Amino acid sequence: MREIVVISGKGGAGKTSMCGAFAHLADKAILCDLDVDAPDLHLLLDPQVQSEESFYSGHEAVIDPERCIGCGQCAELCRFDAVREDGDVYRVNSLACEGCKVCVALCPEKAIDFPEKHCGQWYVSDTRFGPMVHAQLFPGEENSGRLVTLLKQKGRAMAEEQGLDLVLCDGTPGIGCPVISSMAGTDVAVIVTEPTPSGLHDLKRVAELCERFRTKVAVLVNKWDINPAMTEEIERWSTGRGYTLVGRFPHDRAVVDAMLERKVVTETDNAELSRIINASWAGVLALLDTCN
C-alpha cells in the first residue's frame, strides 16, 4: 500500500487544485480529503455519497431539568462559564463546554449527563476519478486529528478491498494536529508552495514536520512566475535539503475558470498546463517508486 498526501504550509497555496489534477491522472486510486475543518475537494470532484456516518468525539455536559434542583453549584464550579441559569434550572452552553466533567462529578443530585459529542459527518462517495472518503466537522468542533486518522484508515481498507495500490490524500494546511495525523504512514508528501517570503517560511516548517515522519518530500511551486527570483531561492533551498523538485506551475486564469466549471485543470483544453501537471505527477510517482 502506497500513500501520497498533498499539503501546504498555509491555506490558499493551490494544494486542492493540484491534488484534484493528480486525482485525474492517478490510475485507480482511493481519494481522501483530509481537510476536515474546511474541505473543498468535493467542489471539484462532485462526489455522489454512497454512505454517511456520524463522527463522535469527546463528551459534553447536559443538565437534566427534571433532576436539577437549581442549586447553582455547577455554575460556580465551571471555569469556562459554560453553565447559565435558566429560570429554576441551569443549562449548559454546548459551544462553551470544554468537557472537563467537573460539573458532572460534583453535582449533588447527579443531574448532569455526559454523552459523547456529535462533532460531524464522514462519507464514502463515488467520483468520476474513483472512490473518495471525506468528512465535515461542525463549526467550532475539535478532534480533527482523530477524524483524519479515521478517514485514512477507511481509505486504506477500501484500497485493500478493491485491490488498489495507491491512496491519494488532499491534506490540510499548516503544521497542526490534523496535518500530523495526515502525515502518519505517508510515503510521499507533495508540498505546494508560493514564491513569497511567507511561502518559503511555511515550506520550511512543514518540510521539517515531514522529516520527523521520515516522509520523502516533493516540492511544487505554484504561481512561480509572480516572483521568479523567490522561486529560484525556494528551489535552491529545497535541493540543498535533498528534496525533489517536481515542477513549477504558472499563475493562469485557466485554473480559476476550471474551478468555476467544477473541473480540474487537466480536464480543460489547455495543453500547456496539462503538460506541466503531467510532468509534475510523473515526478511524484518516480519519487514514490524509490520508497521501500
Buried (B, 14 or more C-beta within 10 A) or exposed (E): EBBBBBBBBBEEBBBBBBBBBBBBBBEEBBBBBBBBBEBBBBEBBEBEEEEEEEBBBBBBBBBEEEEBEBEEBBBEBBEEEBBEEEEEBBBBBEEEBBBBBBBBEEBEEEBBBBEEBEBBBBBBBBBEBBBBBBBBBEEEBBBBBBBBBBBBEBBBEBBEEEEBEBBBBBBBBBBEBBBBBBBBBBBBBBBBBBBBEEBBEBBBEBBEBBBEBEBBBBBBBBBBEEBEEBBEBBBEBBEEBEBBBBBBBBBBEBBEEBBEEEBBBBBBEBEEBBEBBBEBBEBBBEBBEEEE
